[in-house]
Amino acid sequence: MKRKVIFDCDPGVDDGVALLLALSAKHEIDLLGVTTVAGNVSAELTARNACVIREIVGRLDVPIFSGCTKPLVRDPIEAGHFHGESGLGDLPIRALTHHVSSEHAVDFLVRTLIDAAPESMSLVITGPMTNVATALQREPRCVKGIKEFVIMGGARSEGGNITASAEYNIYADPHAAQKIFNAGPRVWAFGLDATHQVRATPARTATLSAIGTPIARAAAQLIEFSNALPANGPREYGSPLHDPCPIVWLIQTELFEFIPCHVDVETESPLTLGHTAVEFRPRADREQNVRWAVRANADGVFSLINRVFQI
């Protein structure tokens, strides 16, 4: 049975690949809507970029809702230097035939989750968690409709990618992340510990590009842009494919291994803001509320992506 999914994201290069995948996997994922948030680039651009990706795939049946323009508490921090001026690297930005829905993303989340059957919805979050945290804050009854959160965010053994100890999505809105980790539903967390194992090497990227479909070519172009960034390390290693990992897991769960844990997020310290404190040791006073990804089958991940994009 297909999971009912809402995908909250901030496209963004690797969010773009993840969204291409989620929209393409219509036989595996029942995608009810896409909500976008300010993060990698502004809220205006992330919403526009999601519409661009939707048109590449031809899934105009999936509504897109633009959401929060700034974090809950901290000042906004964008990452356009990693994602290009548009947020989609050097992917051509086409004129749109369909735009975002008029309803705000938070309103859509509240309405959909309140009306959902108990524990029936999977919420995938691959950007700052502001939209979902705001929805739960506005209407706590939303939580009853959520089966699980499937997130890309956090780091433990790998250290951070925006500061010494923080991963970008958590750092961009740590207060929202703390709310999500402790909201109640199970969290499946794909942090840098796992996503750094999924590298888009030149050989893997070439295989993807050779599929030749417009979707595969767009994905390969986004990945190549990321591969060329010095911050992602030597080009022959390939850039980490962060945000597609949660979508891949929805389709083929056995490609990842997890350890149960409790996660809290640092929200006060200027030095370690956004740090994810991942506690594997069981404690009577703390529920192991998170399943933390520790291993990924990179060959399996790319094999699945190639299969889905052969459409």
TATA-V383990 format. One record per pair of residues at least 12 apart in sequence whose ideal C-beta (glycine too) atoms are under 10 Angstrom apart, sorted by the first residue. I is the first residue (numbers start at 1). GAP is how many residues later the second one is. If there is no record, write none. Layout:
i = {I;I}
gap = {GAP;GAP}
This chain:
i = {1;2;2;2;2;2;2;2;2;2;3;3;3;3;3;3;3;3;3;3;3;3;3;4;4;4;4;4;4;4;4;4;4;4;4;4;5;5;5;5;5;5;5;5;5;5;5;5;5;5;5;5;5;6;6;6;6;6;6;6;6;6;6;6;6;6;6;6;6;6;6;6;6;7;7;7;7;7;7;7;7;7;7;7;7;7;7;7;7;7;7;7;7;7;7;8;8;8;8;8;8;8;8;8;8;8;8;8;8;8;8;8;8;8;8;8;8;9;9;9;9;9;9;9;9;9;9;9;9;9;9;9;9;9;9;9;9;9;9;10;10;10;10;10;10;10;10;10;10;10;10;10;10;10;10;10;10;10;10;10;10;10;10;10;10;10;10;10;11;11;11;11;11;11;11;11;11;11;11;11;11;11;11;11;11;11;11;11;11;11;12;12;12;12;12;12;12;12;12;12;12;12;12;12;12;12;12;12;12;12;12;12;12;13;13;13;13;13;13;13;13;13;13;13;13;13;13;13;13;13;13;13;13;13;13;14;14;14;14;14;14;14;14;14;14;14;14;14;14;14;14;14;15;15;15;15;15;15;15;15;15;15;15;15;15;15;15;15;15;15;16;16;16;16;16;16;16;16;16;16;16;16;16;16;16;16;16;16;16;16;17;17;17;17;17;17;17;17;17;17;17;17;17;17;17;17;17;18;18;18;18;18;18;18;18;18;18;18;18;18;19;19;19;19;19;19;19;19;19;19;19;19;19;19;19;19;19;20;20;20;20;20;20;20;20;20;20;20;20;20;20;20;20;21;21;21;21;21;21;21;21;21;21;21;21;21;21;22;22;22;22;22;22;22;22;22;22;22;22;22;22;22;23;23;23;23;23;23;23;23;23;23;23;23;24;24;24;24;24;24;24;24;24;24;24;24;24;24;25;25;25;25;25;25;25;25;25;25;26;26;26;26;26;26;27;27;27;28;28;28;28;28;28;29;29;29;29;29;29;30;30;31;31;31;31;31;31;31;32;32;32;32;32;32;32;33;33;33;33;33;33;33;33;33;33;34;34;34;34;34;34;34;34;34;34;34;34;34;34;34;34;35;35;35;35;35;35;35;35;35;35;35;35;35;35;35;35;35;35;35;35;35;35;36;36;36;36;36;36;36;36;36;36;36;36;36;37;37;37;37;37;37;37;37;37;37;37;37;37;37;37;37;37;37;37;37;38;38;38;38;38;38;38;38;38;38;38;38;38;38;38;39;39;39;39;39;39;39;39;39;39;39;39;39;39;39;39;39;40;40;40;40;40;40;40;40;40;40;40;40;40;40;40;40;41;41;41;41;41;41;41;41;41;41;42;42;42;42;42;42;43;43;43;43;43;43;43;43;43;44;44;44;45;45;45;45;45;45;45;45;46;46;46;46;46;46;46;46;46;47;47;47;47;47;47;47;47;48;48;48;48;48;48;48;48;48;49;49;49;49;49;49;49;50;50;50;50;50;50;51;51;51;51;51;51;51;51;52;52;52;52;52;52;52;52;52;52;53;53;53;53;53;53;54;54;54;55;55;55;55;55;56;56;56;56;56;56;56;57;57;57;57;57;58;58;58;60;60;63;63;63;63;63;64;64;64;64;64;64;65;65;65;65;65;65;65;65;65;65;65;65;66;66;66;66;66;66;66;66;66;67;67;67;67;67;67;67;67;67;67;67;67;67;67;68;68;68;68;68;68;68;68;68;68;68;68;68;69;70;70;70;71;71;71;71;71;71;71;71;71;71;71;72;72;72;72;72;72;72;72;72;72;72;72;72;72;73;73;73;73;73;73;74;74;74;74;74;74;74;74;74;74;76;76;76;76;77;77;77;77;77;77;77;78;78;79;79;79;79;79;79;81;81;82;82;82;82;82;82;82;82;82;83;83;83;83;84;84;84;84;88;88;88;88;89;89;89;89;89;89;89;89;90;90;90;90;90;91;91;91;91;91;91;92;92;104;104;105;105;105;105;105;106;106;106;106;106;106;106;106;106;106;106;107;107;107;108;108;109;109;109;109;109;109;109;109;109;109;109;109;110;110;110;110;110;110;110;111;111;111;112;112;112;113;113;113;113;113;113;113;113;113;113;114;114;114;114;114;114;115;116;116;116;116;116;117;117;117;118;118;118;118;119;119;119;119;119;119;119;119;120;120;120;120;121;121;121;121;121;121;121;121;122;122;122;122;122;122;122;122;122;123;123;123;123;123;123;123;123;123;123;123;123;123;124;124;124;124;124;124;124;124;124;124;124;125;125;125;125;125;125;125;125;125;125;125;125;126;126;126;126;126;126;126;126;126;126;126;126;127;127;127;127;127;127;127;127;128;128;128;128;128;128;128;128;128;128;129;129;129;129;129;129;129;129;129;129;129;129;129;129;129;129;129;130;130;130;130;130;130;130;131;131;132;132;132;132;132;132;132;132;133;133;133;133;133;133;133;133;134;134;134;136;136;136;136;136;137;137;140;140;142;143;143;143;144;144;145;146;146;146;146;147;147;148;148;148;148;148;148;149;149;149;149;149;149;149;149;149;149;149;149;150;150;150;150;150;150;150;150;150;150;150;151;151;151;151;151;151;151;151;151;151;151;151;151;152;152;152;152;152;152;152;152;152;152;152;152;152;152;152;152;152;153;153;153;153;153;153;153;153;153;153;153;153;153;153;153;153;153;153;153;153;153;153;153;153;154;154;154;154;154;154;154;154;154;154;154;154;154;154;154;154;154;154;154;154;154;154;154;154;155;155;155;155;155;155;155;155;155;155;155;155;155;155;156;156;156;156;156;156;156;156;156;156;156;156;156;156;157;157;157;157;157;157;158;158;158;158;158;158;158;158;159;159;159;159;160;160;160;160;160;161;161;161;161;161;161;161;162;162;163;163;163;163;163;163;164;164;164;165;165;165;165;165;165;165;165;165;166;166;166;166;166;166;166;166;167;167;167;167;167;167;167;167;168;168;168;169;169;169;169;170;170;170;170;170;170;170;170;170;171;171;171;171;171;171;171;172;173;173;173;174;174;174;174;174;174;174;174;174;174;175;175;175;175;175;176;176;177;177;177;177;177;177;177;178;178;178;178;178;178;178;179;180;180;181;181;181;181;181;181;181;181;182;182;182;182;182;182;182;182;183;184;184;185;186;186;186;186;186;187;187;187;187;187;187;188;188;188;188;188;188;188;188;188;188;189;189;189;189;189;189;189;189;189;189;189;190;190;190;190;190;190;190;190;190;190;190;190;190;190;191;191;191;191;191;191;191;191;191;192;192;192;192;193;193;193;193;193;193;193;194;194;194;194;194;194;194;194;194;194;194;194;194;195;195;195;195;195;195;195;195;195;195;196;196;196;196;196;196;196;197;197;197;197;197;197;197;197;197;197;197;198;198;198;198;198;198;198;198;198;198;198;198;198;198;198;198;198;198;199;199;199;199;199;199;199;199;199;199;199;199;199;200;200;200;200;200;200;200;200;200;200;200;200;200;200;200;200;200;200;201;201;201;201;201;201;201;201;202;202;202;202;202;202;203;203;203;204;204;204;204;204;204;204;204;204;204;204;205;205;205;205;205;205;205;205;205;205;205;206;206;207;207;207;207;207;208;208;208;208;208;208;208;208;209;209;209;210;211;211;211;211;211;211;212;212;213;213;213;214;214;215;215;215;215;216;216;216;216;216;216;217;218;219;219;219;219;219;219;220;223;223;223;223;223;224;225;226;226;226;226;226;227;238;240;241;241;241;241;241;244;244;244;244;245;245;245;246;247;247;247;248;248;248;248;248;248;248;248;249;249;249;249;251;251;251;251;252;252;252;252;252;252;254;254;255;255;255;255;255;255;255;255;255;255;256;256;256;256;256;256;256;256;257;257;257;257;257;257;257;258;258;258;258;258;258;259;259;259;259;259;259;259;259;259;260;260;260;260;260;260;260;260;261;261;261;261;261;261;261;261;261;261;261;261;261;261;262;262;262;262;262;262;262;262;262;262;262;262;262;262;263;263;263;263;263;263;263;263;263;264;264;264;264;264;264;264;265;276;276;278;278;279;280;280}
gap = {29;23;24;25;26;27;28;29;248;249;25;26;27;28;117;118;119;121;144;145;147;247;248;25;26;27;28;108;112;113;116;117;118;119;141;143;17;20;23;24;25;26;27;28;29;116;117;118;119;145;241;242;245;25;26;27;28;29;59;99;102;103;106;107;110;115;116;117;118;119;125;126;140;12;15;16;22;24;25;26;27;28;29;43;55;57;115;116;117;118;119;143;239;240;243;25;26;27;28;29;57;59;97;101;115;116;117;118;119;120;121;122;123;124;127;141;143;13;25;26;27;28;30;31;37;40;41;44;55;115;116;117;118;119;122;143;160;234;238;25;26;27;28;29;30;31;32;33;35;36;37;39;40;57;68;69;73;77;115;116;117;118;120;121;158;159;162;233;23;25;28;29;30;34;35;36;37;38;39;40;41;42;72;75;76;77;115;116;211;232;24;27;28;29;33;34;37;38;67;68;70;71;72;75;76;77;114;115;156;157;210;230;231;27;36;66;69;70;71;73;74;75;76;77;78;208;209;210;211;212;213;216;226;229;230;26;68;69;112;138;181;186;208;209;212;225;226;227;228;229;230;231;21;24;25;31;34;35;38;68;72;73;111;112;137;154;207;227;228;229;24;33;34;36;37;40;67;71;72;73;75;202;203;205;206;207;209;210;227;228;36;183;191;201;202;203;204;205;206;209;224;225;226;227;230;288;292;35;106;108;134;201;223;224;225;226;227;228;229;230;12;15;17;30;31;33;34;35;37;38;40;43;45;107;224;225;228;33;34;36;37;39;194;195;196;198;199;202;224;227;285;288;289;36;194;198;222;223;225;226;227;229;230;283;284;287;288;12;31;35;37;40;102;104;221;222;224;225;226;228;229;286;27;30;31;33;34;35;36;38;39;192;224;285;32;33;34;35;189;191;192;195;223;281;284;285;286;287;222;223;225;226;279;280;282;283;284;286;31;33;35;36;282;285;224;281;284;219;222;223;224;276;280;93;95;218;221;222;279;91;92;28;30;31;32;93;216;219;30;31;76;80;84;89;90;29;30;31;32;68;70;72;75;76;79;13;16;17;19;20;25;28;29;30;31;32;66;67;71;74;90;12;15;28;29;30;31;32;33;65;66;69;70;71;73;74;77;88;90;92;96;97;100;12;13;14;15;28;29;30;31;32;64;69;91;95;29;30;31;32;33;34;68;69;88;89;90;91;92;93;94;95;97;135;136;139;28;29;30;31;32;33;38;39;40;89;90;92;93;134;135;29;32;37;38;39;40;44;48;87;88;89;90;91;129;130;133;134;38;39;40;41;42;43;44;47;48;86;87;88;128;129;132;203;37;38;39;41;42;43;44;45;46;47;27;28;34;36;38;45;23;24;25;26;27;33;62;87;88;22;25;56;33;35;38;40;41;42;43;48;18;20;21;23;32;37;41;42;81;17;18;19;20;52;53;54;58;16;18;38;39;40;45;48;51;52;15;34;37;38;39;42;44;12;14;15;16;37;50;13;15;43;45;46;47;48;49;34;35;36;39;40;41;42;43;44;166;35;38;162;165;166;169;42;44;46;39;40;41;42;43;35;38;158;159;161;162;163;157;158;161;252;254;156;157;253;37;38;35;37;38;40;45;34;35;36;37;41;44;35;36;37;38;39;40;41;42;43;44;47;66;33;34;35;36;37;38;39;42;65;33;37;38;39;40;41;42;60;61;63;64;65;67;68;36;37;38;60;61;62;63;64;65;66;67;105;108;61;58;60;103;57;58;59;62;100;101;102;103;104;105;106;56;57;58;61;62;65;101;102;103;104;105;106;107;195;57;100;101;102;103;194;54;97;98;99;100;101;102;193;199;200;52;54;96;97;51;85;91;94;95;96;197;90;94;82;83;89;90;92;93;148;150;79;80;86;143;144;147;149;150;157;139;142;143;146;138;141;142;145;130;133;134;137;132;133;134;135;136;137;139;140;131;132;134;135;138;126;127;128;130;131;134;126;129;27;30;25;26;27;29;30;24;25;26;27;28;29;30;31;32;33;36;28;31;32;23;27;12;14;22;23;25;26;27;29;30;33;36;37;24;25;26;28;29;31;32;24;28;31;23;30;33;19;22;23;26;28;29;30;31;32;33;21;25;27;28;30;31;30;26;28;29;30;31;27;28;30;26;27;28;29;24;25;26;27;28;29;66;67;24;25;26;27;21;23;24;25;26;27;28;64;24;25;26;27;28;63;66;124;128;12;19;22;23;24;25;26;27;28;57;60;62;64;24;25;26;27;28;64;119;122;123;125;126;24;25;26;27;28;44;51;52;55;62;118;121;24;25;26;27;43;64;116;117;118;119;120;121;24;25;26;41;42;45;46;116;25;40;41;42;43;44;45;46;48;49;20;22;24;40;41;43;44;45;46;47;48;49;50;51;52;54;136;42;43;45;46;47;49;50;42;45;14;17;19;44;45;47;48;51;40;42;43;44;45;46;47;50;39;42;45;40;43;44;47;48;39;42;43;44;41;40;41;42;40;41;40;37;38;39;40;38;39;37;38;39;40;102;143;31;32;34;35;36;37;38;39;40;97;140;141;36;37;38;39;40;95;96;97;99;100;141;18;19;26;29;30;36;37;38;39;40;92;95;139;15;16;17;18;37;38;39;40;42;43;90;91;92;93;94;95;141;13;14;15;16;17;18;19;20;24;27;28;34;36;37;38;39;42;89;90;93;110;112;121;123;12;13;15;16;17;23;27;33;35;36;37;38;39;40;109;111;120;121;122;123;124;136;138;139;12;13;15;16;36;37;38;39;40;41;119;120;121;123;33;35;36;37;105;107;119;120;121;122;123;124;136;138;34;35;36;39;121;137;33;34;35;36;37;38;39;82;33;34;37;116;32;112;114;115;116;31;34;35;70;71;79;81;111;112;107;108;109;110;111;112;107;108;111;101;104;106;107;108;109;110;111;112;99;100;105;106;107;108;109;110;24;25;26;28;75;107;108;109;24;74;106;22;73;74;105;19;21;93;95;96;103;104;105;106;94;95;101;102;103;104;105;102;92;94;101;91;92;93;94;95;98;99;100;101;102;90;92;93;98;99;89;91;86;87;88;89;90;97;99;85;86;87;88;89;96;98;86;83;85;81;82;83;84;95;96;108;109;80;81;82;83;104;105;107;108;106;103;105;104;74;102;103;104;105;74;76;102;103;104;105;58;61;62;65;68;70;102;103;104;105;57;69;72;74;87;89;100;101;102;103;104;52;53;54;55;56;57;58;59;66;68;101;102;103;106;51;54;72;85;87;99;101;102;103;48;50;84;101;66;85;99;100;101;102;103;46;48;51;55;62;63;64;98;99;100;101;102;104;45;46;47;48;49;50;51;98;101;106;37;41;43;44;45;46;100;43;44;48;59;96;97;98;99;100;101;104;40;41;42;43;44;46;47;50;57;58;98;99;100;101;102;103;104;107;28;33;34;37;38;39;40;41;42;97;99;102;103;19;20;22;23;24;26;27;32;37;38;39;40;41;44;98;101;102;105;26;34;35;36;37;38;97;101;22;25;33;34;35;36;33;35;99;16;19;34;37;94;95;97;98;99;101;102;14;15;16;18;19;21;22;33;34;36;97;14;18;13;95;96;98;99;12;13;15;16;94;97;98;101;12;14;15;96;94;95;96;98;99;100;97;98;96;97;98;95;97;93;94;95;96;89;90;92;93;94;95;92;91;22;25;86;87;89;90;89;15;16;18;21;82;15;14;12;13;14;15;16;12;60;58;55;57;60;61;64;57;58;60;61;48;51;56;47;57;58;61;48;49;52;53;54;56;57;60;44;47;52;55;53;54;56;57;45;48;49;51;52;55;43;46;38;40;41;42;43;44;45;46;48;49;35;37;38;39;40;41;44;45;34;35;36;37;38;39;40;32;33;34;35;36;37;19;21;29;31;32;33;34;35;36;20;22;27;28;29;30;31;32;15;16;17;18;19;20;21;25;27;28;29;30;31;33;15;16;17;18;19;20;21;23;24;25;26;27;28;30;13;14;15;16;23;25;26;27;29;12;13;14;15;22;25;26;12;14;16;12;14;13;12;14}
